[in-house]
């Protein structure tokens, strides 16, 4: 989905991350922990709360967080319109956000998949993977789906959404001409309603969204 994150949000967020890089970023983990044979990135568990814990400006990063949230859920709305089976997925919510820097000529994430029904929770609840591109990489840096013969170019302001399942293994290719900056998230679906005092995900202020048409009259947006 192109041009769905405002470009000023992308550029301003990158510059803020560069300014606060030493405070916010750490070697990027996989589900099994840090393993540079699989993934070589520098990551920030992106939220206003995490920024504050690191001694950075809460209000600034909280505002960025909300802008990314609005863009992501606009993209999901378009995805649901195209793939209408998604309307049957109860209680959609996101997992929070990880901001990642892939260094030029070094950064990568080898082929992997994001979930499977037999995985433990919450991994088995993942429905979609989301990659939000904050800058354009002219050469390299694609999100590649080798089984599908598809490479998605890193273009600033675009969001890639894809099934988070064993059917869609993918990799992040090494960026050649510049660093690559992305925000990643997962969209999950859980049949169990979240209690009011136990919201899902890392962003406690956000509502669980139920896209099932049968429940729309009671849906809090």
N, C-alpha and C positions, 0 to 999 in steps of 0.2 A: 504494500500500500504506500504509494509515494506521497511526499509533501504533506504529511499529516502531523509532524512535529514542527512547530515554528522554527525557522532557521536561527532566529536570534536566541531562542531557548538553547538550541544545540551549541552555538558558539560561546554563549555566556557560561553555560555549564562546564564546557571543556576548560575555559580560561580559569574558572573558579577552582576546578579540580587541579589544574597545574599549580595554582598559587598555594593550595593546601595539600599538595601531593604527599609530602613526607608525613603529615598527620593522619591522612585518611586511608592510604593505600597499603596493601599487603599482598604477598604472593597468592595468586588465585588458586583456590582448592577445587577438587572434584568431589563427588560423593564419598570417595575413599580418603579424602585429604589431599594435601599438596603432593603432586606427582608431576614433575616437569617433563617426564617422558610422554605424558598425555596432554598436559595443558601448561602453557607458559604465558601467563598474563599477570597484571597487577590489578587488584580488585578493591572496590569500596562497597560495603554493604549500605547502599545509597538510601539515606533518609535524613530528615531534619534531626531526629533523635540521635542517630549515629554520629552526625556531624557535631552536635553539641557535646556528646561524650568524648569526642576527639579534641575538643577545645576550639571548634570552628563555629561559624555564624549559623545558629539554628534557623533564624527567620529566612535567610537567603536560601539555604538548602531545602527548607520546608516548602518555599515557594516553587523551587525547581521540581521538587517531588510532586507537587500538585499539578504542575504543567504536564509532566510526563504521564501522570495518572490520567488526565483528561484526554491526552492524545492516544494512549493505549486503549482506553475504553471506547473511544470513537472508532478506532481500528477494529476492535472486537465486534462492535455493532455492524460494521460493514461485512465482516467475516460471517456473522450469523445470518445476515441477509442473503449471502451467496450460498452458504452451506446450511440449509434450513433445518437439517437434523439437529444442529446445535441448539435449537430452541427447546429440545427435550432435556437438555442437560440441566439438572437442578443446582441451584445455589452456586453460581459461578463466582469465583473470587480470584484475586491474584496473590502471588506468593511474596509480594514485595519486590524490591529492585536491587540488582547488582550492577554497578557501573564498572566496566572493564576497559583497561588499556592494553592493546596488542602492539607492542613496540615494532617499529619498522624493521623488516628483515629478520625478526626474531620471534614474534608472538604467534601462537597457534593453539588450536584445540583439536586434537586428533579425532578420528571418526568415533562417534558414540551415539547412543540414543538417550532420550530424556526420561523414559519411563516404560513400564509394562504392567499389565493387570496383576501379575504375580509378585510385584515388588511390595515391600512394606509401606505403610503410610508414612508420610504423605505422598511419596513418589507415585504410588499406584493411583492417586486421585488426579494426577496431571492429565489435562485434556489437550492443551496447546502449549507450545513453546513460543516465546516472543523475543525477537531481536530488534532493538531500536537503534538505528544508526545515527550517531551524532555528527559524523563527518564523512566526507567523500574520499575514498581511496581510489586513485586512478588505475593502479595496477596491483593485483593481488587483494587479499583481504576479503574475498567472497565467502559467503556461507554456502557450502557445497553439499548437495545431496547426491552422492555417487550412484545409488540405485535408481535414481530418477533422471540422471543425466542433466541435472540442473545446478546452476551456480547463480546465487543472488548477489549482485554487486552492492558494495557498501556505498550508499548514497545518503548524504545528510538529509535528515527529516523523514526518512522512510521507515516503515515497520514491517518486518517479516513475521508472519504467523504460520504455524505448521503443526500437524499432529505430534504430540509428545508421546510417541509410542515406538516400539521396536521396528515398526514398518518404515520408519523415517530416520535411518541413521544419517548423520550429517557431520560436517567438520568446519572449522573456521580456518581458512587458508592464511598463510603468512602474508601480511601486507608488505608490498615491495616499495612503493613510492612515498609512503608516509605512515605514521602511527595510525592505528584504528581505535576509535572510541565508540563503545556501544553501551546501552543499558539492556539487561536481559531480565526476563521474568517468566513465570509459568502461570497459566490459567488452570485452575483446579475446579472440580465439581464434586460436591459432597451431598449425599441424600439427607444427611442429618442436619437439621437447622442449627445454626449457630446461636447459642444463648446470648442474650444482650450484653452480658459481661464477659463473654468469651469470643470476641471476634476472630475471624480467620486472618492469616497472613501477618505481615510485619507492620501493617499500617492500620492501627486500631480504629481510626476515625472513619474508615471506609465501610460502606454497607456491603453485605453479601447481596449479590444480584441474582435473582431467580428468573431465568428467561423462559420457563415453561409457560405457554399461553394459558394453561388451565389455572395458573396461580397469579395471573397478572393483576387481578383486582386487589390482591393483598400484597403486591410487590412494592417494597420501599426502594425508590431509586435515589 
